[in-house]
Amino acid sequence: MTLPRKDWEHLSIPERIELVEDIWDSIAEESDRVPLSDAQRAELERRLALYEQDPSATRSWAEVRERLEREE
């Protein structure tokens, strides 16, 4: 489904960001209805096993974001 551009192009950038956030939140509320593929499930299990082997090897999102911003 595609909304005609005229339905949202009049919104300011902050309003469009809010709209995207609202849409994302509505998807997250129903995330249990989005099935995982076998490959996705296997990848999640692999990552969980790695974490359980060595939780100290992980980084917070703030740390990852900071590193990415330094690399730009």
Secondary structure by P-SEA (a helix, b strand, c coil): ccccccccccccaaaaaaaaaaaaaaaaaacccccccaaaaaaaaaaaaaaaacccccccaaaaaaaaaaac
